Amino acid sequence: MARDTRPAIGITARTFWYDAGRRQRLAEMTTAAFLDAVARAGGLPFVLATRAGPERAGAYLDRLDGLLLTGGEDVHPHLFGAEPHRAIERVDLERDRFEIALLQEARARRMPVLAACRGIQVLNVARGGDLVQDIAAEVPGALAHAQLAMQDGPWHGLEVAAGSLLAGILGPGAAAVNSFHHQSCRRLGEGLVPVAHAPDGVVEAVEDPGQPFCLGVQWHPELSAAAGDPASERLFAAFLEACGGARSPPASNLRRDPVPGR
């Protein structure tokens, strides 16, 4: 049997409790839209178990060609030196630390990374940046960034910076995206540059020009890709193309920064 050569993509999960008859069970999951988007773009998706812990981040990446960070709960503000805003509803510090470890390991290996919604925020915190904890309260004249309608379709506009990796995928200038967040990047972390903004100034995308492919977007491209949006499909195709090379060697001898909060 021929060896499957599709790039192996690790996809982060969220932890939740669910009803199992008369009992509550703890589970980890990611949405089918992320799995489908990776598979349609030519990748082999793998869900990464948060409960494996930060110390196993390297062992995971030994088996992967790319890392995809997904949406979910807010990042714990203690990880960027702030006290919680009253608008924060749910955090998962275990997940935060695990994903930060994955990102630090991926950076050391120069592994391609795509980070969506919560993912862009974790990426920024992992690099030493911080977050706007509630856009409505902290950004004067802010748009409504947490849409309640048109789940797959565009909600607000943004401007993509010319010459960026993102512009090479979506095209420079005006674009429109969906929006399901109330937090955003504020001070950007080491190596990250802003490459898209909403009309109210909120950062909508960041990338690291020093990495082969490291892109964070504040929207949910997997949902619009599921609806057949060509720009979103190109985004996943570009990520998978970047992941298509030889698998990175173990980076056990490379320097890694300590995981915040550990």
VEXLOFI-688088 format. One line per field, with one value per residue: x, y, z of N, C-alpha, C in turn; residue in three letters. Coordinates in nm, 3 decimals, padded with zeros to 5 digits, always signed. Layout:
REM residues N
n.c1 = X  ... .
n.c2 = Y  ... .
n.c3 = Z  ... .
ca.c1 = X  ... .
ca.c2 = Y  ... .
ca.c3 = Z  ... .
c.c1 = X  ... .
c.c2 = Y  ... .
c.c3 = Z  ... .
residuo = ALA  ... .
This chain:
REM residues 262
n.c1 = +00.084  +00.057  +00.223  +00.050  +00.068  -00.037  -00.028  +00.004  -00.205  -00.225  -00.492  -00.629  -00.829  -01.135  -01.239  -01.515  -01.813  -02.055  -02.388  -02.438  -02.654  -02.746  -02.526  -02.249  -02.003  -01.661  -01.525  -01.334  -01.322  -01.334  -01.475  -01.660  -01.629  -01.366  -01.219  -01.319  -01.242  -00.962  -00.934  -01.055  -00.876  -00.664  -00.529  -00.453  -00.643  -00.584  -00.702  -00.587  -00.523  -00.586  -00.543  -00.313  -00.109  +00.132  +00.395  +00.408  +00.399  +00.608  +00.630  +00.389  +00.424  +00.634  +00.510  +00.364  +00.285  +00.189  +00.025  -00.287  -00.474  -00.773  -01.105  -01.284  -01.306  -01.222  -00.883  -00.691  -00.655  -00.446  -00.225  -00.125  -00.065  -00.283  -00.584  -00.900  -01.157  -01.496  -01.657  -01.565  -01.647  -01.582  -01.291  -01.002  -00.746  -00.573  -00.590  -00.495  -00.221  -00.128  -00.164  +00.000  +00.248  +00.258  +00.271  +00.514  +00.691  +00.638  +00.727  +01.002  +01.066  +01.003  +00.760  +00.465  +00.190  -00.150  -00.385  -00.699  -00.955  -01.000  -00.752  -00.569  -00.543  -00.427  -00.187  -00.075  -00.046  +00.129  +00.359  +00.423  +00.254  -00.047  -00.406  -00.712  -00.965  -01.241  -01.401  -01.623  -01.633  -01.382  -01.289  -01.335  -01.618  -01.656  -01.724  -01.992  -01.866  -01.937  -02.127  -02.473  -02.621  -02.637  -02.448  -02.250  -02.181  -02.034  -01.974  -01.859  -01.643  -01.291  -00.948  -00.685  -00.337  -00.117  +00.134  +00.163  +00.163  -00.100  -00.229  -00.133  -00.285  -00.562  -00.577  -00.492  -00.624  -00.976  -01.188  -01.430  -01.553  -01.668  -01.762  -01.704  -01.635  -01.529  -01.300  -00.963  -00.639  -00.407  -00.142  +00.113  +00.285  +00.626  +00.783  +00.548  +00.335  +00.078  -00.163  -00.415  -00.700  -01.008  -01.269  -01.296  -01.048  -00.970  -00.747  -00.736  -00.590  -00.272  +00.074  +00.388  +00.665  +00.913  +00.886  +00.818  +00.540  +00.318  +00.032  -00.232  -00.579  -00.869  -01.121  -01.355  -01.256  -01.309  -01.584  -01.685  -01.551  -01.680  -01.919  -01.854  -01.698  -01.465  -01.229  -01.178  -01.138  -00.903  -00.732  -00.703  -00.596  -00.350  -00.224  -00.207  -00.044  +00.193  +00.248  +00.324  +00.583  +00.883  +00.856  +00.920  +01.226  +01.275  +01.292  +01.435  +01.672  +01.657  +01.618  +01.354  +01.102  +00.981  +00.658  +00.398  +00.270  +00.327 .
n.c2 = -00.119  +00.220  +00.495  +00.742  +01.070  +01.312  +01.630  +01.629  +01.773  +01.933  +02.008  +02.224  +02.174  +02.224  +02.199  +02.049  +01.986  +01.728  +01.588  +01.256  +01.042  +00.990  +01.110  +01.342  +01.394  +01.454  +01.604  +01.651  +01.855  +01.968  +02.185  +02.049  +02.196  +02.300  +02.061  +01.969  +02.179  +02.159  +01.899  +01.926  +02.097  +01.936  +01.820  +01.608  +01.587  +01.610  +01.592  +01.758  +01.662  +01.849  +01.767  +01.623  +01.790  +02.064  +01.970  +01.773  +01.889  +01.901  +01.631  +01.590  +01.764  +01.642  +01.461  +01.599  +01.826  +02.080  +02.339  +02.423  +02.658  +02.694  +02.837  +02.954  +02.978  +03.272  +03.394  +03.348  +03.633  +03.667  +03.563  +03.760  +03.955  +04.097  +04.188  +04.015  +04.128  +04.232  +04.135  +03.890  +03.552  +03.275  +03.084  +02.879  +02.773  +02.557  +02.480  +02.716  +02.719  +02.485  +02.537  +02.760  +02.643  +02.469  +02.660  +02.789  +02.579  +02.522  +02.758  +02.743  +02.533  +02.636  +02.571  +02.571  +02.778  +02.839  +03.050  +03.098  +03.324  +03.295  +03.179  +03.365  +03.541  +03.384  +03.330  +03.589  +03.642  +03.435  +03.531  +03.737  +03.955  +04.154  +04.176  +04.335  +04.321  +04.349  +04.457  +04.627  +04.781  +04.896  +05.003  +05.296  +05.388  +05.137  +04.871  +04.623  +04.335  +04.079  +03.890  +03.806  +03.702  +03.568  +03.340  +03.217  +03.407  +03.729  +03.992  +04.238  +04.489  +04.499  +04.608  +04.497  +04.479  +04.583  +04.386  +04.196  +03.858  +03.775  +03.943  +03.835  +03.611  +03.676  +03.907  +04.257  +04.541  +04.619  +04.389  +04.147  +03.994  +03.728  +03.749  +03.675  +03.751  +03.909  +04.008  +04.121  +04.160  +04.375  +04.529  +04.416  +04.103  +03.975  +03.980  +03.982  +04.138  +04.375  +04.306  +04.345  +04.548  +04.632  +04.876  +05.024  +05.021  +04.792  +04.520  +04.278  +04.080  +03.920  +03.859  +03.678  +03.783  +03.667  +03.396  +03.094  +03.048  +03.199  +03.293  +03.477  +03.515  +03.708  +03.627  +03.361  +03.156  +02.896  +02.859  +03.025  +02.907  +02.661  +02.743  +02.786  +03.006  +03.156  +03.301  +03.220  +02.950  +02.965  +03.055  +02.834  +02.658  +02.781  +02.762  +02.480  +02.427  +02.544  +02.366  +02.138  +02.042  +01.857  +01.683  +01.853  +01.815  +01.678  +01.923  +01.923  +02.021  +02.291  +02.630  +02.723  +02.946  +03.000  +02.870  +03.098  +03.159  +02.915 .
n.c3 = +00.000  -00.087  +00.070  +00.252  +00.156  +00.224  +00.393  +00.745  +00.974  +01.278  +01.489  +01.722  +02.021  +02.209  +02.551  +02.714  +02.907  +02.874  +02.851  +02.939  +02.943  +03.267  +03.362  +03.368  +03.129  +03.054  +02.768  +02.464  +02.176  +01.831  +01.585  +01.308  +01.077  +01.069  +01.042  +00.798  +00.627  +00.626  +00.522  +00.267  +00.150  +00.106  +00.318  +00.606  +00.879  +01.231  +01.559  +01.843  +02.170  +02.448  +02.709  +02.707  +02.777  +02.817  +02.814  +02.624  +02.381  +02.189  +02.118  +01.986  +01.762  +01.634  +01.473  +01.291  +01.017  +01.011  +01.204  +01.337  +01.497  +01.675  +01.741  +02.041  +02.399  +02.605  +02.634  +02.926  +03.124  +03.307  +03.185  +03.025  +03.203  +03.317  +03.497  +03.513  +03.292  +03.339  +03.137  +03.056  +03.017  +03.015  +03.065  +02.989  +03.131  +03.120  +02.852  +02.734  +02.815  +02.699  +02.422  +02.390  +02.440  +02.218  +02.012  +02.066  +02.029  +01.760  +01.642  +01.693  +01.528  +01.285  +01.173  +00.970  +01.063  +01.121  +01.259  +01.398  +01.497  +01.833  +01.819  +01.697  +01.906  +02.109  +01.980  +01.977  +02.254  +02.321  +02.207  +02.372  +02.363  +02.430  +02.504  +02.396  +02.617  +02.605  +02.337  +02.290  +02.523  +02.535  +02.294  +02.136  +01.946  +01.835  +01.604  +01.580  +01.669  +01.737  +01.575  +01.529  +01.334  +00.996  +00.983  +00.824  +00.640  +00.529  +00.769  +00.851  +00.704  +00.611  +00.581  +00.391  +00.415  +00.163  +00.002  +00.200  +00.335  +00.366  +00.182  -00.053  -00.067  -00.030  -00.172  -00.192  -00.007  +00.022  +00.196  +00.312  +00.607  +00.831  +01.184  +01.515  +01.784  +02.093  +02.187  +02.111  +01.950  +02.110  +02.203  +02.001  +01.989  +01.992  +01.678  +01.532  +01.293  +01.209  +00.960  +00.865  +00.924  +01.085  +01.008  +01.246  +01.355  +01.489  +01.514  +01.267  +01.148  +01.175  +01.103  +01.083  +00.939  +00.952  +00.955  +00.766  +00.718  +00.904  +01.024  +01.157  +01.189  +01.268  +01.220  +01.122  +00.903  +00.834  +00.845  +00.642  +00.431  +00.427  +00.325  +00.069  -00.001  -00.208  -00.136  +00.127  +00.089  -00.058  +00.139  +00.315  +00.129  +00.072  +00.320  +00.347  +00.128  +00.216  +00.418  +00.289  +00.254  +00.357  +00.667  +00.973  +01.161  +01.496  +01.756  +01.993  +02.090  +02.062  +02.173  +02.390  +02.498  +02.834  +02.925  +02.974  +03.301  +03.415 .
ca.c1 = +00.000  +00.135  +00.219  -00.030  +00.159  -00.106  +00.027  -00.066  -00.233  -00.276  -00.598  -00.654  -00.965  -01.188  -01.287  -01.649  -01.892  -02.178  -02.478  -02.430  -02.756  -02.758  -02.393  -02.177  -01.874  -01.569  -01.488  -01.262  -01.372  -01.325  -01.591  -01.641  -01.591  -01.219  -01.174  -01.355  -01.163  -00.829  -00.944  -01.083  -00.756  -00.564  -00.458  -00.505  -00.661  -00.573  -00.741  -00.486  -00.584  -00.531  -00.507  -00.178  -00.026  +00.236  +00.521  +00.401  +00.384  +00.709  +00.597  +00.284  +00.473  +00.719  +00.426  +00.279  +00.343  +00.134  -00.053  -00.405  -00.538  -00.915  -01.176  -01.327  -01.318  -01.124  -00.752  -00.686  -00.581  -00.323  -00.114  -00.065  -00.044  -00.400  -00.694  -01.013  -01.266  -01.626  -01.721  -01.514  -01.742  -01.523  -01.151  -00.951  -00.603  -00.502  -00.582  -00.406  -00.081  -00.097  -00.152  +00.120  +00.362  +00.257  +00.315  +00.657  +00.761  +00.623  +00.814  +01.139  +01.082  +00.959  +00.646  +00.354  +00.084  -00.267  -00.457  -00.828  -01.036  -00.923  -00.616  -00.484  -00.520  -00.328  -00.061  -00.021  -00.004  +00.246  +00.474  +00.442  +00.160  -00.165  -00.535  -00.830  -01.049  -01.380  -01.396  -01.731  -01.603  -01.247  -01.257  -01.434  -01.679  -01.634  -01.827  -02.040  -01.778  -01.995  -02.249  -02.578  -02.691  -02.550  -02.341  -02.141  -02.154  -01.957  -02.042  -01.802  -01.530  -01.157  -00.849  -00.569  -00.217  -00.047  +00.266  +00.162  +00.127  -00.246  -00.267  -00.102  -00.390  -00.695  -00.568  -00.482  -00.737  -01.100  -01.244  -01.538  -01.539  -01.759  -01.704  -01.765  -01.541  -01.542  -01.165  -00.875  -00.499  -00.378  +00.002  +00.151  +00.399  +00.753  +00.786  +00.418  +00.298  -00.063  -00.179  -00.553  -00.773  -01.147  -01.284  -01.283  -00.910  -00.941  -00.659  -00.809  -00.496  -00.130  +00.161  +00.529  +00.742  +01.034  +00.852  +00.770  +00.396  +00.260  -00.076  -00.347  -00.694  -00.963  -01.251  -01.368  -01.254  -01.361  -01.728  -01.709  -01.505  -01.787  -02.025  -01.805  -01.633  -01.336  -01.116  -01.152  -01.080  -00.763  -00.656  -00.666  -00.509  -00.216  -00.170  -00.171  +00.072  +00.309  +00.271  +00.345  +00.722  +00.926  +00.822  +01.029  +01.290  +01.256  +01.367  +01.461  +01.791  +01.636  +01.574  +01.213  +01.068  +00.892  +00.514  +00.349  +00.180  +00.364 .
ca.c2 = +00.000  +00.342  +00.580  +00.863  +01.184  +01.436  +01.693  +01.603  +01.902  +01.927  +02.106  +02.231  +02.139  +02.286  +02.103  +02.082  +01.879  +01.695  +01.494  +01.117  +00.979  +01.056  +01.154  +01.441  +01.345  +01.554  +01.572  +01.751  +01.853  +02.085  +02.182  +01.976  +02.289  +02.303  +01.932  +01.964  +02.276  +02.101  +01.783  +01.972  +02.161  +01.833  +01.778  +01.501  +01.656  +01.539  +01.674  +01.750  +01.655  +01.944  +01.699  +01.571  +01.882  +02.139  +01.895  +01.683  +01.967  +01.858  +01.497  +01.608  +01.826  +01.545  +01.381  +01.690  +01.916  +02.214  +02.359  +02.507  +02.695  +02.716  +02.932  +02.905  +03.068  +03.380  +03.365  +03.396  +03.760  +03.660  +03.527  +03.882  +04.050  +04.181  +04.133  +03.985  +04.222  +04.175  +04.075  +03.754  +03.451  +03.143  +03.067  +02.743  +02.797  +02.438  +02.490  +02.828  +02.680  +02.382  +02.598  +02.844  +02.552  +02.427  +02.771  +02.810  +02.468  +02.539  +02.868  +02.692  +02.442  +02.706  +02.496  +02.657  +02.798  +02.920  +03.070  +03.162  +03.381  +03.282  +03.140  +03.481  +03.598  +03.298  +03.355  +03.716  +03.627  +03.348  +03.613  +03.845  +04.064  +04.152  +04.176  +04.410  +04.218  +04.365  +04.561  +04.724  +04.867  +04.955  +05.064  +05.399  +05.377  +05.001  +04.796  +04.501  +04.227  +03.949  +03.886  +03.713  +03.660  +03.536  +03.265  +03.186  +03.516  +03.841  +04.078  +04.372  +04.502  +04.521  +04.650  +04.408  +04.554  +04.541  +04.328  +04.098  +03.720  +03.769  +04.006  +03.740  +03.508  +03.736  +04.030  +04.374  +04.634  +04.590  +04.254  +04.136  +03.868  +03.706  +03.803  +03.612  +03.771  +04.035  +04.047  +04.137  +04.192  +04.516  +04.540  +04.294  +04.031  +03.973  +03.928  +03.990  +04.267  +04.377  +04.307  +04.379  +04.619  +04.668  +05.022  +05.086  +05.010  +04.663  +04.434  +04.162  +03.975  +03.943  +03.755  +03.687  +03.775  +03.588  +03.254  +03.055  +03.073  +03.219  +03.387  +03.475  +03.594  +03.723  +03.573  +03.215  +03.121  +02.761  +02.870  +03.078  +02.805  +02.561  +02.801  +02.797  +03.133  +03.127  +03.358  +03.134  +02.826  +02.996  +03.067  +02.699  +02.600  +02.837  +02.700  +02.342  +02.429  +02.569  +02.247  +02.022  +01.998  +01.750  +01.702  +01.914  +01.725  +01.715  +02.043  +01.908  +02.096  +02.431  +02.709  +02.758  +03.036  +02.936  +02.891  +03.190  +03.109  +02.783 .
ca.c3 = +00.000  -00.096  +00.188  +00.238  +00.160  +00.260  +00.512  +00.870  +01.037  +01.414  +01.511  +01.865  +02.063  +02.331  +02.650  +02.761  +02.971  +02.802  +02.918  +02.895  +03.025  +03.397  +03.404  +03.291  +03.082  +03.002  +02.631  +02.385  +02.039  +01.745  +01.496  +01.183  +00.969  +01.062  +00.988  +00.657  +00.551  +00.608  +00.432  +00.131  +00.096  +00.079  +00.438  +00.691  +01.006  +01.359  +01.674  +01.947  +02.302  +02.545  +02.833  +02.695  +02.853  +02.744  +02.803  +02.509  +02.258  +02.093  +02.070  +01.886  +01.639  +01.565  +01.383  +01.215  +00.917  +01.030  +01.326  +01.319  +01.623  +01.651  +01.827  +02.172  +02.512  +02.616  +02.690  +03.064  +03.125  +03.387  +03.098  +02.971  +03.312  +03.341  +03.575  +03.424  +03.267  +03.377  +03.020  +03.033  +03.065  +03.033  +03.027  +03.006  +03.148  +03.074  +02.706  +02.702  +02.833  +02.599  +02.290  +02.391  +02.423  +02.078  +01.929  +02.088  +01.964  +01.615  +01.601  +01.695  +01.413  +01.164  +01.120  +00.933  +01.163  +01.090  +01.384  +01.369  +01.604  +01.957  +01.785  +01.677  +02.038  +02.176  +01.911  +02.023  +02.394  +02.321  +02.167  +02.469  +02.343  +02.517  +02.436  +02.434  +02.679  +02.559  +02.234  +02.307  +02.636  +02.531  +02.165  +02.104  +01.814  +01.784  +01.533  +01.646  +01.623  +01.769  +01.496  +01.572  +01.213  +00.882  +01.046  +00.731  +00.548  +00.580  +00.865  +00.840  +00.615  +00.663  +00.482  +00.392  +00.381  +00.042  +00.023  +00.308  +00.302  +00.353  +00.055  -00.159  -00.068  -00.047  -00.249  -00.105  -00.006  +00.094  +00.201  +00.410  +00.681  +00.943  +01.307  +01.632  +01.895  +02.167  +02.222  +01.995  +01.982  +02.138  +02.178  +01.931  +02.041  +01.919  +01.543  +01.465  +01.234  +01.170  +00.815  +00.831  +01.028  +01.063  +01.000  +01.378  +01.398  +01.551  +01.436  +01.217  +01.106  +01.200  +01.050  +01.119  +00.815  +00.973  +00.949  +00.633  +00.713  +01.037  +00.995  +01.246  +01.144  +01.378  +01.179  +01.113  +00.761  +00.811  +00.821  +00.507  +00.336  +00.418  +00.243  -00.068  -00.028  -00.274  -00.063  +00.243  +00.036  -00.094  +00.264  +00.358  +00.026  +00.090  +00.442  +00.317  +00.039  +00.301  +00.501  +00.204  +00.246  +00.447  +00.807  +01.050  +01.256  +01.636  +01.792  +02.136  +02.127  +02.035  +02.287  +02.396  +02.607  +02.930  +02.902  +03.077  +03.404  +03.466 .
c.c1 = +00.088  +00.116  +00.136  +00.061  +00.089  -00.044  -00.061  -00.081  -00.293  -00.373  -00.633  -00.802  -01.006  -01.246  -01.425  -01.711  -02.018  -02.259  -02.464  -02.527  -02.772  -02.626  -02.342  -02.039  -01.791  -01.523  -01.402  -01.308  -01.327  -01.439  -01.557  -01.594  -01.439  -01.165  -01.200  -01.268  -01.022  -00.834  -00.968  -00.960  -00.642  -00.485  -00.526  -00.520  -00.651  -00.610  -00.641  -00.552  -00.513  -00.477  -00.371  -00.078  +00.084  +00.363  +00.522  +00.385  +00.483  +00.679  +00.486  +00.344  +00.572  +00.641  +00.343  +00.358  +00.293  +00.046  -00.164  -00.469  -00.680  -00.975  -01.213  -01.333  -01.208  -00.992  -00.747  -00.601  -00.456  -00.203  -00.053  -00.066  -00.159  -00.498  -00.816  -01.115  -01.398  -01.696  -01.672  -01.609  -01.676  -01.378  -01.113  -00.799  -00.520  -00.484  -00.487  -00.260  -00.038  -00.075  -00.031  +00.244  +00.371  +00.313  +00.465  +00.740  +00.754  +00.714  +00.960  +01.167  +01.053  +00.847  +00.534  +00.242  -00.026  -00.350  -00.583  -00.899  -00.961  -00.777  -00.523  -00.450  -00.417  -00.191  +00.004  +00.030  +00.120  +00.372  +00.499  +00.353  +00.045  -00.291  -00.626  -00.928  -01.196  -01.385  -01.501  -01.701  -01.474  -01.211  -01.365  -01.487  -01.667  -01.755  -01.881  -01.960  -01.833  -02.130  -02.344  -02.656  -02.589  -02.427  -02.223  -02.096  -02.075  -02.041  -01.990  -01.682  -01.399  -01.066  -00.725  -00.448  -00.150  +00.091  +00.273  +00.134  -00.023  -00.293  -00.238  -00.206  -00.526  -00.696  -00.562  -00.610  -00.858  -01.138  -01.355  -01.532  -01.652  -01.689  -01.778  -01.676  -01.574  -01.406  -01.080  -00.733  -00.486  -00.230  +00.050  +00.279  +00.517  +00.738  +00.657  +00.394  +00.150  -00.075  -00.324  -00.617  -00.918  -01.157  -01.271  -01.142  -00.873  -00.852  -00.733  -00.718  -00.354  -00.052  +00.304  +00.610  +00.870  +01.011  +00.803  +00.620  +00.347  +00.159  -00.189  -00.456  -00.799  -01.102  -01.247  -01.371  -01.308  -01.511  -01.758  -01.657  -01.612  -01.901  -01.979  -01.739  -01.493  -01.216  -01.079  -01.092  -00.934  -00.675  -00.612  -00.574  -00.366  -00.149  -00.125  -00.053  +00.200  +00.346  +00.316  +00.486  +00.753  +00.890  +00.943  +01.092  +01.260  +01.345  +01.404  +01.581  +01.778  +01.583  +01.424  +01.190  +00.978  +00.746  +00.463  +00.256  +00.216  +00.456 .
c.c2 = +00.125  +00.428  +00.706  +00.984  +01.317  +01.497  +01.665  +01.734  +01.880  +02.041  +02.107  +02.215  +02.222  +02.178  +02.146  +01.960  +01.854  +01.592  +01.356  +01.037  +01.056  +01.113  +01.267  +01.382  +01.461  +01.511  +01.684  +01.740  +01.976  +02.075  +02.111  +02.067  +02.300  +02.174  +01.926  +02.059  +02.223  +01.985  +01.826  +02.036  +02.062  +01.785  +01.664  +01.559  +01.562  +01.635  +01.650  +01.758  +01.750  +01.874  +01.631  +01.660  +01.947  +02.059  +01.800  +01.758  +01.922  +01.722  +01.502  +01.658  +01.738  +01.471  +01.467  +01.773  +02.059  +02.217  +02.459  +02.531  +02.743  +02.815  +02.872  +03.016  +03.175  +03.328  +03.423  +03.523  +03.758  +03.626  +03.647  +03.994  +04.141  +04.110  +04.114  +04.099  +04.154  +04.105  +03.932  +03.653  +03.318  +03.144  +02.921  +02.754  +02.678  +02.442  +02.602  +02.783  +02.576  +02.446  +02.691  +02.759  +02.502  +02.537  +02.798  +02.701  +02.482  +02.650  +02.821  +02.604  +02.510  +02.629  +02.593  +02.658  +02.884  +02.928  +03.151  +03.205  +03.378  +03.254  +03.257  +03.545  +03.517  +03.320  +03.483  +03.707  +03.540  +03.424  +03.730  +03.964  +04.059  +04.175  +04.288  +04.308  +04.229  +04.484  +04.668  +04.824  +04.947  +05.023  +05.166  +05.382  +05.240  +04.949  +04.684  +04.384  +04.088  +03.937  +03.779  +03.659  +03.626  +03.457  +03.236  +03.307  +03.629  +03.932  +04.221  +04.371  +04.508  +04.562  +04.565  +04.486  +04.497  +04.486  +04.223  +03.958  +03.710  +03.832  +03.915  +03.631  +03.568  +03.850  +04.148  +04.457  +04.579  +04.442  +04.255  +03.998  +03.852  +03.749  +03.748  +03.628  +03.901  +04.083  +04.058  +04.165  +04.342  +04.541  +04.409  +04.236  +04.029  +03.909  +03.942  +04.131  +04.262  +04.386  +04.326  +04.447  +04.635  +04.821  +05.094  +05.075  +04.880  +04.580  +04.307  +04.051  +04.018  +03.831  +03.780  +03.673  +03.693  +03.439  +03.219  +03.079  +03.079  +03.330  +03.368  +03.565  +03.595  +03.666  +03.421  +03.174  +02.982  +02.764  +02.922  +02.983  +02.698  +02.610  +02.825  +02.928  +03.108  +03.181  +03.272  +03.001  +02.848  +03.005  +02.929  +02.631  +02.650  +02.779  +02.557  +02.334  +02.453  +02.447  +02.126  +01.973  +01.885  +01.784  +01.755  +01.812  +01.767  +01.832  +02.040  +01.988  +02.245  +02.501  +02.735  +02.851  +02.963  +02.967  +02.985  +03.122  +02.975  +02.797 .
c.c3 = +00.000  +00.029  +00.158  +00.255  +00.190  +00.386  +00.635  +00.946  +01.175  +01.439  +01.660  +01.896  +02.184  +02.420  +02.698  +02.828  +02.889  +02.879  +02.856  +02.981  +03.156  +03.447  +03.314  +03.255  +03.029  +02.863  +02.572  +02.240  +01.964  +01.646  +01.365  +01.070  +00.957  +01.001  +00.838  +00.573  +00.525  +00.508  +00.288  +00.067  +00.074  +00.198  +00.510  +00.831  +01.127  +01.471  +01.788  +02.085  +02.399  +02.667  +02.825  +02.768  +02.771  +02.722  +02.684  +02.377  +02.151  +02.035  +01.966  +01.754  +01.564  +01.456  +01.288  +01.115  +00.932  +01.153  +01.299  +01.455  +01.596  +01.751  +01.961  +02.275  +02.513  +02.672  +02.832  +03.071  +03.211  +03.301  +03.027  +03.075  +03.342  +03.434  +03.485  +03.414  +03.299  +03.260  +02.992  +03.095  +03.096  +02.986  +03.049  +03.011  +03.102  +02.922  +02.666  +02.707  +02.730  +02.462  +02.282  +02.374  +02.279  +01.988  +01.945  +02.020  +01.812  +01.565  +01.595  +01.574  +01.280  +01.093  +01.082  +01.038  +01.103  +01.217  +01.357  +01.496  +01.738  +01.926  +01.764  +01.811  +02.116  +02.113  +01.962  +02.167  +02.403  +02.285  +02.263  +02.452  +02.442  +02.435  +02.484  +02.490  +02.641  +02.465  +02.258  +02.417  +02.617  +02.400  +02.131  +01.960  +01.751  +01.706  +01.622  +01.591  +01.655  +01.699  +01.546  +01.452  +01.106  +00.928  +00.954  +00.651  +00.610  +00.669  +00.858  +00.746  +00.688  +00.547  +00.498  +00.342  +00.257  +00.077  +00.130  +00.253  +00.279  +00.222  -00.063  -00.173  -00.102  -00.148  -00.153  -00.109  +00.067  +00.083  +00.305  +00.474  +00.782  +01.072  +01.429  +01.755  +01.968  +02.217  +02.096  +02.042  +02.008  +02.105  +02.118  +01.989  +01.945  +01.781  +01.466  +01.411  +01.195  +01.018  +00.771  +00.952  +00.985  +01.056  +01.134  +01.434  +01.463  +01.458  +01.396  +01.166  +01.140  +01.131  +01.096  +00.992  +00.828  +00.970  +00.808  +00.614  +00.857  +01.024  +01.096  +01.193  +01.254  +01.344  +01.174  +00.966  +00.733  +00.783  +00.681  +00.400  +00.316  +00.331  +00.099  -00.102  -00.088  -00.197  +00.056  +00.200  -00.003  +00.031  +00.314  +00.257  +00.042  +00.213  +00.414  +00.222  +00.118  +00.386  +00.420  +00.192  +00.342  +00.591  +00.884  +01.144  +01.398  +01.672  +01.940  +02.182  +02.103  +02.160  +02.277  +02.514  +02.706  +02.898  +03.011  +03.176  +03.461  +03.586 .
residuo = MET  ALA  ARG  ASP  THR  ARG  PRO  ALA  ILE  GLY  ILE  THR  ALA  ARG  THR  PHE  TRP  TYR  ASP  ALA  GLY  ARG  ARG  GLN  ARG  LEU  ALA  GLU  MET  THR  THR  ALA  ALA  PHE  LEU  ASP  ALA  VAL  ALA  ARG  ALA  GLY  GLY  LEU  PRO  PHE  VAL  LEU  ALA  THR  ARG  ALA  GLY  PRO  GLU  ARG  ALA  GLY  ALA  TYR  LEU  ASP  ARG  LEU  ASP  GLY  LEU  LEU  LEU  THR  GLY  GLY  GLU  ASP  VAL  HIS  PRO  HIS  LEU  PHE  GLY  ALA  GLU  PRO  HIS  ARG  ALA  ILE  GLU  ARG  VAL  ASP  LEU  GLU  ARG  ASP  ARG  PHE  GLU  ILE  ALA  LEU  LEU  GLN  GLU  ALA  ARG  ALA  ARG  ARG  MET  PRO  VAL  LEU  ALA  ALA  CYS  ARG  GLY  ILE  GLN  VAL  LEU  ASN  VAL  ALA  ARG  GLY  GLY  ASP  LEU  VAL  GLN  ASP  ILE  ALA  ALA  GLU  VAL  PRO  GLY  ALA  LEU  ALA  HIS  ALA  GLN  LEU  ALA  MET  GLN  ASP  GLY  PRO  TRP  HIS  GLY  LEU  GLU  VAL  ALA  ALA  GLY  SER  LEU  LEU  ALA  GLY  ILE  LEU  GLY  PRO  GLY  ALA  ALA  ALA  VAL  ASN  SER  PHE  HIS  HIS  GLN  SER  CYS  ARG  ARG  LEU  GLY  GLU  GLY  LEU  VAL  PRO  VAL  ALA  HIS  ALA  PRO  ASP  GLY  VAL  VAL  GLU  ALA  VAL  GLU  ASP  PRO  GLY  GLN  PRO  PHE  CYS  LEU  GLY  VAL  GLN  TRP  HIS  PRO  GLU  LEU  SER  ALA  ALA  ALA  GLY  ASP  PRO  ALA  SER  GLU  ARG  LEU  PHE  ALA  ALA  PHE  LEU  GLU  ALA  CYS  GLY  GLY  ALA  ARG  SER  PRO  PRO  ALA  SER  ASN  LEU  ARG  ARG  ASP  PRO  VAL  PRO  GLY  ARG .
